[in-house]
Amino acid sequence: MTSDAVRIGVAGLGRAFMLMLPTFRADTRVRLVACAAPRAESRDAFEAEFGGTGYSDVEAMAADPEVEAIYVATPHQMHAEHVEAAARHGKHILVDKPLAVTLDDADRMVNAAEDAGVHLIVGPSHSFDAPVLQARAVIDSGALGAVRMVQAFNYTDFLYRPRRPEELRTEEGGGVLFSQGVHQIDIVRLLCGGLGRSVSAMTGAWDPTRPTEGAYSALMDFHGGAFATLTYSGYAHFDSDIWMNNVAELGGDKSPEVYGRARRALEGLDAEAEARLKTTRTYGAGDAPPTARHHEHFGPVIVLCDRGDLRLTPDGVEVFGDFARHFEETPLSTVPRETVIDALVAAVRHNKPPAQTGRWGRASLEVCHAILHSAETGVAAELTRQCGIYKEEMTP
Ligand SMILES: NC(=O)c1ccc[n+]([C@@H]2O[C@H](COP(=O)([O-])OP(=O)(O)OC[C@H]3O[C@@H](n4cnc5c(N)ncnc54)[C@H](O)[C@@H]3O)[C@@H](O)[C@H]2O)c1
């Protein structure tokens, strides 16, 4: 542990925390000093592993002077309350995606952080994946000219992973848009410069036993001229990891034996039993995912530029120029999700926020709502709350 490690309090010790656990265990630039969680067994497990103080209430944890920054990993609809509590006590914030469910909540959060003078970072999100950042770096180098078109698509078993009941109710942040679409939107916005202009979309809610959006297809255009298609299905039949070298979302090798496993695990479960199943993947009950041999990814992404194209892979970026192609490998760190901690440390220690600020997260959330709105009304939705990659580049 470095002596100036950022001292983190964690709000919510569920699945999202489990996925960050390998990072927190391995990265000496951060130290977990407190947690807030309603379940005593999670708090006990936390104190046994990390020491520090377990609280049953986020506000009390936020008041702890030992805590410098709070990682908010509670359900979407609680993010606003917990971010506001952190800001009230002058703590920097890393809030898991999506920033919030409603744009009103997003406004409250952005204002609370800015008024308190604390950093608000939305992550982890797949826009922090090293190959995505590498693609952005290739674009920034200017070697390929302007970005013209992006295609992003992902076919997963998302809708059949065990859920809390509200995760299947769109108005409470359920469905694929808020939990999954927001990753894809973040990636596409990062590659296209961030400033979306409008979105036309259609959505699908095809399984009456899980009555929320399980799929969408959207066409989005950007200030500057680029446009993008974003397609997602969580209906667990075709799996696009086959086009990602058979590497699963978290970077592990995808075994063909997992086919049908998500649906099978839910067979015969009522809502309560399903929510209970979800908690078996939580801290103090299950363990963190195994070490991966590749980067995390969010499905195939192709970027077309004036003088060449990019294909994102779980190991780097394939660059297709006019006369030659090459592969830019992104070496795997011993610390998973290291780029998220890079961003946190740069913000907290050096006052340099990443692209994925609260305003950025609000802009991605706006696109989620725009997709739903366009699908409902049949007309394109104009975007008015976008922000560019750098803080000062606000929508004209
Ligand atoms: N980035 C990722 O890879 C990733 C993956 C999964 C989830 N997430 C995000 O993380 C968030 C949580 O989702 P999840 O799947 O981990 O849900 P979850 O239900 O597994 O975990 C949420 C946790 O919050 C706790 N909690 C509830 N109320 C609380 C309160 N008032 N104070 C403190 N803790 C409280 C619950 O006990 C639970 O352990 C969501 O916003 C989701 O989008 C991100």
PDBQT file of the ligand as one rigid body, heavy atoms in Angstrom, charges set to zero:
ROOT
HETATM    1  N1  LIG A 401     -19.709  -1.809 -13.792  1.00  0.00    +0.000 N 
HETATM    2  C1  LIG A 401     -20.090  -3.062 -13.623  1.00  0.00    +0.000 C 
HETATM    3  O1  LIG A 401     -19.402  -3.984 -14.065  1.00  0.00    +0.000 OA
HETATM    4  C2  LIG A 401     -21.350  -3.351 -12.876  1.00  0.00    +0.000 A 
HETATM    5  C3  LIG A 401     -21.766  -4.655 -12.713  1.00  0.00    +0.000 A 
HETATM    6  C4  LIG A 401     -22.892  -4.892 -11.956  1.00  0.00    +0.000 A 
HETATM    7  C5  LIG A 401     -23.580  -3.809 -11.449  1.00  0.00    +0.000 A 
HETATM    8  N2  LIG A 401     -23.172  -2.536 -11.668  1.00  0.00    +0.000 N 
HETATM    9  C6  LIG A 401     -23.903  -1.375 -11.107  1.00  0.00    +0.000 C 
HETATM   10  O2  LIG A 401     -23.777  -1.384  -9.700  1.00  0.00    +0.000 OA
HETATM   11  C7  LIG A 401     -24.995  -0.986  -9.075  1.00  0.00    +0.000 C 
HETATM   12  C8  LIG A 401     -25.439  -2.097  -8.136  1.00  0.00    +0.000 C 
HETATM   13  O3  LIG A 401     -25.833  -3.211  -8.899  1.00  0.00    +0.000 OA
HETATM   14  P1  LIG A 401     -25.561  -4.695  -8.373  1.00  0.00    +0.000 P 
HETATM   15  O4  LIG A 401     -25.803  -5.595  -9.516  1.00  0.00    +0.000 OA
HETATM   16  O5  LIG A 401     -24.248  -4.746  -7.670  1.00  0.00    +0.000 OA
HETATM   17  O6  LIG A 401     -26.743  -4.857  -7.320  1.00  0.00    +0.000 OA
HETATM   18  P2  LIG A 401     -26.743  -5.757  -6.007  1.00  0.00    +0.000 P 
HETATM   19  O7  LIG A 401     -28.128  -5.892  -5.587  1.00  0.00    +0.000 OA
HETATM   20  O8  LIG A 401     -25.927  -6.994  -6.218  1.00  0.00    +0.000 OA
HETATM   21  O9  LIG A 401     -25.921  -4.873  -4.971  1.00  0.00    +0.000 OA
HETATM   22  C9  LIG A 401     -26.421  -3.691  -4.407  1.00  0.00    +0.000 C 
HETATM   23  C10 LIG A 401     -25.993  -3.708  -2.967  1.00  0.00    +0.000 C 
HETATM   24  O10 LIG A 401     -26.416  -2.493  -2.366  1.00  0.00    +0.000 OA
HETATM   25  C11 LIG A 401     -26.814  -2.793  -1.046  1.00  0.00    +0.000 C 
HETATM   26  N3  LIG A 401     -27.685  -1.732  -0.559  1.00  0.00    +0.000 N 
HETATM   27  C12 LIG A 401     -29.025  -1.597  -0.741  1.00  0.00    +0.000 A 
HETATM   28  N4  LIG A 401     -29.450  -0.492  -0.094  1.00  0.00    +0.000 NA
HETATM   29  C13 LIG A 401     -28.368   0.066   0.496  1.00  0.00    +0.000 A 
HETATM   30  C14 LIG A 401     -28.175   1.201   1.314  1.00  0.00    +0.000 A 
HETATM   31  N5  LIG A 401     -29.179   2.024   1.628  1.00  0.00    +0.000 N 
HETATM   32  N6  LIG A 401     -26.929   1.465   1.764  1.00  0.00    +0.000 NA
HETATM   33  C15 LIG A 401     -25.890   0.671   1.439  1.00  0.00    +0.000 A 
HETATM   34  N7  LIG A 401     -26.007  -0.442   0.675  1.00  0.00    +0.000 NA
HETATM   35  C16 LIG A 401     -27.249  -0.732   0.202  1.00  0.00    +0.000 A 
HETATM   36  C17 LIG A 401     -27.499  -4.145  -1.148  1.00  0.00    +0.000 C 
HETATM   37  O11 LIG A 401     -27.507  -4.797   0.092  1.00  0.00    +0.000 OA
HETATM   38  C18 LIG A 401     -26.622  -4.850  -2.181  1.00  0.00    +0.000 C 
HETATM   39  O12 LIG A 401     -25.600  -5.604  -1.572  1.00  0.00    +0.000 OA
HETATM   40  C19 LIG A 401     -25.980  -0.717 -10.180  1.00  0.00    +0.000 C 
HETATM   41  O13 LIG A 401     -26.061   0.658 -10.423  1.00  0.00    +0.000 OA
HETATM   42  C20 LIG A 401     -25.383  -1.445 -11.388  1.00  0.00    +0.000 C 
HETATM   43  O14 LIG A 401     -25.642  -0.805 -12.636  1.00  0.00    +0.000 OA
HETATM   44  C21 LIG A 401     -22.061  -2.304 -12.348  1.00  0.00    +0.000 A 
ENDROOT
TORSDOF 0
